[in-house]
Amino acid sequence: MVSTKVKAGATRAPANGQAKLLQHKNILVVADMLPLFDQPGGSSRLKTMLDMLGSAGWNIIFGSFAELDGQPGLFAAPEGRTRCEKILQDIGVTHILYGPGQIEQYLAKRGQNLNWVFLSFSKIATALMPLVRSHCPAARVAYDMVDFRDLQMMREAEMRGDETLRAGAERKHAEELACARVADVTLVVTMEEKAALLGGLPEAAVEVLPNVCEIPQQPPEPRGRKNMLFVGDFRHMPNGDAVHWFAEKILPLIRREYPEIVFRIAGADPGNDILALAALPGVEVLGSVPDPAPLYHQHRISVAPFRYGAGMKNKIEQSLAFGLPVVATFIGTEGMGLKDGQHLLIGKDEEAFASHIINLLQDDALWTNLSAAGRAHIEQSLSATAVRGRWESILGG
């Protein structure tokens, strides 16, 4: 359903399709579902990578591992899918495939023309790798871990003392190593993840491809801002734990001095447990927002109170890119080279977290210094200009 004239799964070639085939720049990108363009996290990273592929002249085939009738959230409705498909078409996607069946049919029919296959998440790589190797003899395979799921699960298991979760983390670790072993290259988001993967599989070919941020042109200022913000996709379990911990344990400490302050929670797919937080004093649950940019412009502070997780936190990058100062835990800062007190503030426990927020509410000079330094750091390390060369190098230009 790339356009009103093309059905889902159709193999439509654009007017310049033959020219692109002759250029030998054909790539199949498979992710769990259509990219949630308006949300931070892995989907935003994927959309940026697709943008870069399209601008570099690649002929892109996009595969959603979820079936057409199994798309979540906004994409469950035809109008949501149509909007997303139009965005994909505009950045260079010429075919959209839904579900393993359509992906397998495409591989059987057109796999010999592919130069690269890009598989996100170990579940998808495990399911499709045999088909790719069978039908795509000339293609190189990139396995994108997206996040280090087994590390995230192990940290949660340690935090909760859950042996069942620990066993699940060990199984996931074995699955991720198996995918890295058979891929031509494995993509991770941070240098820390690269070191961890090579520690378990020294022979793997591993490249770091971080998240990418767009840097707004207008530098911010503290005047007129108020309240605190969290933005995240609540299908990602660490996000739910983070907002519960903040709303239940940290916010009451802040409201002792600022009883009118509000903690706003934005993001896709909040479950009933997240929605129930709106019953707490000073908590608002916004749910999915079409464009989070106005929220970054309105709020005084962005919070990232992660107690477990792994990888680079897109919500922190986005906040800093907008010049919105961040208070985070140490886990929230991994992989970005951020320094406590220079680029953001790190709260080591509930009291320290609340104290940092109160200081930022009171001190405009501190706010301005963190805003400028955090924004400059993201521009130098995670802007499209900074990351594009790495992506082109991985794919061979």
Residue pairs with C-beta under 8 A, 6 or more apart in sequence:
1 7
1 8
1 81
1 82
1 85
1 96
2 10
2 12
2 85
2 88
2 89
2 93
2 94
2 95
2 96
3 12
3 85
3 86
3 89
6 12
8 68
8 96
8 97
8 98
8 102
9 68
9 95
9 96
9 97
9 98
9 102
9 105
9 106
10 95
11 95
11 106
11 109
11 110
12 94
12 95
13 94
14 94
17 59
17 94
20 26
20 57
20 58
20 59
21 59
21 113
23 57
23 59
24 115
25 56
25 57
25 58
25 59
25 115
26 58
26 59
26 61
26 113
26 114
26 115
26 116
27 53
27 58
27 59
27 60
27 61
27 114
27 115
27 116
27 117
27 118
27 395
28 61
28 62
28 63
28 103
28 106
28 107
28 114
28 116
28 117
28 118
28 139
29 46
29 49
29 50
29 53
29 60
29 61
29 62
29 63
29 118
29 120
30 62
30 63
30 64
30 65
30 103
30 117
30 118
30 119
30 120
30 124
30 128
31 43
31 46
31 62
31 63
31 64
31 65
31 120
31 121
31 124
32 64
32 65
32 66
32 120
32 121
32 123
32 124
33 64
33 65
33 66
33 71
33 72
33 75
34 64
34 71
34 75
34 81
34 84
34 85
34 88
35 43
35 44
35 46
35 47
35 50
35 84
35 88
36 43
36 44
36 73
36 74
36 233
36 268
37 43
37 44
37 47
37 84
37 87
38 288
38 289
38 290
38 291
38 292
39 231
39 233
39 267
39 268
39 288
39 292
40 231
40 232
40 233
40 292
40 314
40 315
40 317
40 318
41 232
41 233
41 236
41 314
41 315
42 120
42 146
42 147
42 314
43 233
44 211
44 314
44 318
45 146
45 189
45 211
45 212
45 314
46 120
47 87
47 91
48 211
48 212
48 384
49 209
49 212
49 391
50 60
50 62
50 88
50 91
50 92
50 93
51 91
51 384
52 212
52 384
52 387
52 388
52 391
52 392
53 60
53 92
53 395
54 60
54 91
54 92
54 93
55 91
55 92
56 392
56 395
56 397
58 92
58 395
59 92
59 94
60 91
60 92
60 93
60 94
61 93
61 94
61 95
61 96
61 97
61 106
61 110
61 114
62 88
62 93
62 95
62 96
62 97
63 96
63 97
63 98
63 102
63 103
63 106
64 71
64 96
64 97
64 98
64 99
65 99
65 100
65 103
65 123
65 124
65 127
66 72
66 98
66 99
67 98
67 99
68 81
68 98
68 99
70 99
71 80
71 81
72 235
72 269
73 80
73 268
73 269
73 288
74 80
74 84
74 268
74 288
75 81
75 84
85 96
88 96
95 106
97 103
97 106
100 127
100 128
103 128
103 131
104 131
107 131
107 132
107 134
107 135
107 136
108 135
111 132
111 135
111 136
111 139
112 135
112 136
112 137
112 138
114 136
114 138
114 139
115 138
115 139
115 140
116 139
116 140
116 141
116 142
116 395
117 128
117 132
117 136
117 139
117 140
117 141
117 142
118 141
118 142
118 144
119 125
119 128
119 129
119 132
119 141
119 142
119 143
119 144
119 179
119 183
120 144
120 146
121 144
121 145
121 146
121 149
122 143
122 145
122 149
122 172
122 175
122 176
122 178
122 179
123 175
125 143
125 179
125 183
126 175
126 178
126 179
129 141
129 179
129 182
129 183
132 139
132 141
133 141
133 182
140 184
140 185
141 182
141 183
141 184
141 185
142 183
142 184
142 185
142 186
142 187
142 394
143 179
143 180
143 183
143 185
143 186
143 187
144 186
144 187
144 209
145 176
145 180
145 186
145 187
145 188
145 189
145 193
145 197
146 189
146 311
147 189
147 309
147 310
147 311
148 176
148 188
148 193
148 196
148 197
148 310
148 311
149 172
149 176
149 310
150 169
150 170
150 172
150 173
150 175
150 176
151 169
151 193
151 196
151 310
152 238
152 308
152 309
152 310
152 311
153 165
153 168
153 169
153 172
154 166
154 169
154 170
154 173
155 308
155 309
155 310
155 331
156 162
156 165
156 237
156 238
156 241
156 308
157 163
157 165
157 166
157 168
157 169
158 166
158 308
159 307
159 308
173 200
176 197
177 197
177 200
177 201
179 186
180 186
180 197
180 201
180 204
180 206
181 201
181 203
181 204
183 205
184 205
185 205
185 206
185 207
185 394
186 197
186 204
186 205
186 206
186 207
187 206
187 207
187 208
187 209
187 394
188 194
188 197
188 206
188 207
188 208
188 209
188 311
189 208
189 209
189 210
189 211
189 311
189 312
189 335
190 208
190 210
190 311
190 312
190 334
190 335
190 336
191 208
191 335
192 334
192 335
193 208
193 310
193 311
193 335
194 206
194 207
194 208
197 204
197 206
198 204
198 206
207 390
207 394
208 390
209 387
209 390
209 391
209 394
210 312
210 335
210 381
210 382
210 387
210 390
211 312
211 314
211 317
211 382
212 382
212 383
212 384
212 387
213 317
213 318
213 320
213 321
213 378
213 379
213 382
213 383
214 321
214 383
214 384
215 321
215 375
215 378
215 379
215 383
216 293
216 321
216 322
216 323
219 323
219 371
219 372
219 375
220 297
220 322
220 323
220 324
220 371
221 368
222 300
222 364
222 367
222 368
222 371
225 298
225 299
225 300
226 261
226 262
226 298
226 299
226 300
227 261
227 262
227 263
227 264
227 298
227 299
227 300
227 301
228 254
228 261
228 262
228 263
228 264
228 299
228 300
228 301
228 302
228 303
228 357
229 263
229 264
229 266
229 295
229 296
229 299
229 301
229 302
229 303
229 319
229 324
230 239
230 242
230 243
230 246
230 263
230 264
230 265
230 266
230 267
230 302
230 303
230 304
230 305
230 315
231 266
231 267
231 292
231 295
231 302
231 315
231 318
231 319
232 239
232 242
232 243
232 266
232 267
232 315
233 239
233 267
233 268
233 269
234 240
234 267
234 268
234 269
234 270
234 271
234 274
235 268
235 269
238 306
238 307
238 308
238 309
239 267
240 271
240 273
240 274
241 306
241 307
241 308
242 304
242 305
242 306
242 307
243 265
243 274
243 277
243 305
244 273
244 277
245 305
245 307
246 263
246 303
246 305
246 353
247 263
247 265
247 277
247 280
247 283
248 280
249 350
250 305
250 347
250 350
250 353
250 354
250 357
251 263
251 280
251 282
251 283
253 350
253 351
253 354
254 261
254 354
254 357
254 358
255 261
255 281
255 282
257 358
258 358
258 361
259 282
260 282
261 282
261 361
262 282
262 283
262 284
263 282
263 283
263 284
263 303
264 284
264 286
264 295
264 299
265 274
265 277
265 283
265 284
265 285
265 286
266 286
266 287
266 288
266 289
266 292
266 295
267 287
267 288
268 287
268 288
269 288
270 285
270 287
274 285
275 285
277 283
277 285
278 284
278 285
286 295
289 295
292 318
293 322
296 302
296 318
296 319
296 322
296 324
297 322
299 324
300 360
300 361
300 367
301 324
301 325
301 326
301 327
301 357
301 360
301 361
302 315
302 316
302 319
302 324
302 325
302 326
302 327
303 326
303 327
303 328
303 353
303 357
304 313
304 315
304 316
304 319
304 326
304 327
304 328
304 329
304 332
305 327
305 328
305 329
305 332
305 347
305 353
306 313
306 328
306 329
306 331
306 332
307 329
307 331
308 331
309 331
309 332
310 334
311 334
311 335
312 334
312 335
312 336
313 328
313 332
313 333
313 334
316 326
316 328
316 332
316 333
316 336
316 338
316 344
317 336
317 378
317 382
319 325
319 326
319 374
320 326
320 338
320 343
320 344
320 374
320 375
320 377
320 378
321 375
321 378
321 379
321 382
322 375
323 371
323 372
323 374
323 375
324 371
325 344
325 345
325 360
325 367
325 370
325 371
325 374
326 344
326 345
326 370
326 374
327 344
327 345
327 346
327 347
327 353
327 356
327 357
327 360
328 344
328 345
328 346
328 347
329 346
329 347
329 348
329 353
330 346
330 348
333 340
333 344
333 346
336 377
336 378
336 381
336 382
337 377
337 381
338 344
338 374
338 377
340 346
342 370
342 373
343 370
343 373
343 374
343 377
344 370
344 374
345 356
345 359
345 360
345 370
346 356
347 353
347 354
347 355
347 356
359 366
360 366
360 367
360 370
379 386
380 386
